[in-house]
């Protein structure tokens, strides 16, 4: 962290990486991804800048999708990176 005059400047710790926020086992918010690679009710694959995020579960759906972020709902059983 740096102090810039009277303002505290936080470093960019994410450097464009995907950000995954998990709420229990039913909701995941994913930010900073490039594209949807695969989408079914049991698997969702999202391509990031460097890695691919794989979400496995049951009754998966993408509830919200905008440029660079999405909301995944369903019974999330596993997250992994490829």
C-alpha positions in Angstrom: 0.0 0.0 0.0 1.1 3.5 -0.8 0.0 6.8 0.6 -0.6 9.3 -2.2 -1.0 12.7 -0.4 -4.0 12.1 1.8 -5.4 9.1 -0.2 -4.4 5.5 0.5 -3.8 3.7 -2.9 -4.3 0.0 -2.9 -2.2 -2.1 -5.3 -4.0 -4.2 -8.0 -3.6 -7.6 -6.4 -5.9 -9.3 -8.9 -3.9 -8.3 -12.0 -6.9 -9.2 -14.2 -7.3 -12.7 -12.7 -10.8 -14.2 -12.3 -12.5 -13.4 -9.1 -14.8 -16.0 -7.7 -17.1 -15.3 -4.8 -19.0 -18.2 -3.4 -22.2 -18.0 -1.4 -22.8 -21.3 0.3 -23.1 -24.2 -2.2 -25.8 -22.6 -4.4 -24.4 -19.3 -5.8 -21.1 -18.2 -7.3 -20.3 -14.8 -8.8 -17.4 -14.8 -11.3 -15.7 -11.7 -12.5 -13.0 -11.0 -15.1 -13.5 -14.0 -17.4 -13.2 -13.8 -21.2 -15.8 -16.4 -22.5 -18.0 -19.4 -21.8 -16.3 -22.5 -23.1 -18.9 -25.1 -22.0 -22.4 -24.8 -20.4 -24.7 -27.6 -19.3 -26.7 -28.3 -16.2 -23.8 -30.3 -14.7 -20.7 -28.4 -15.9 -19.7 -24.8 -16.7 -16.3 -23.9 -18.1 -15.2 -20.2 -18.2 -12.0 -19.0 -19.9 -9.9 -16.5 -18.0 -6.8 -14.7 -19.2 -4.5 -17.4 -18.0 -6.6 -20.3 -16.7 -9.9 -22.0 -17.2 -12.4 -22.3 -14.3 -14.5 -25.5 -14.2 -17.6 -25.6 -12.1 -19.3 -29.0 -11.6 -22.6 -29.7 -9.9 -26.3 -30.3 -10.5 -29.0 -28.1 -11.9 -26.4 -25.4 -12.8 -27.6 -22.3 -14.6 -26.2 -19.0 -15.5 -28.7 -16.5 -14.0 -26.9 -13.3 -15.1 -24.3 -12.8 -17.8 -22.7 -9.5 -18.7 -19.4 -8.6 -20.3 -16.8 -10.0 -17.9 -19.1 -11.3 -15.1 -21.8 -13.9 -14.4 -23.8 -15.4 -11.6 -24.0 -19.2 -11.5 -26.8 -20.9 -9.5 -27.5 -24.5 -8.7 -26.0 -27.2 -6.5 -22.3 -26.4 -6.8 -20.2 -29.4 -5.9 -16.7 -28.6 -7.2 -14.5 -25.7 -8.5 -11.2 -26.3 -10.2 -8.8 -24.6 -12.6 -7.3 -26.1 -15.7 
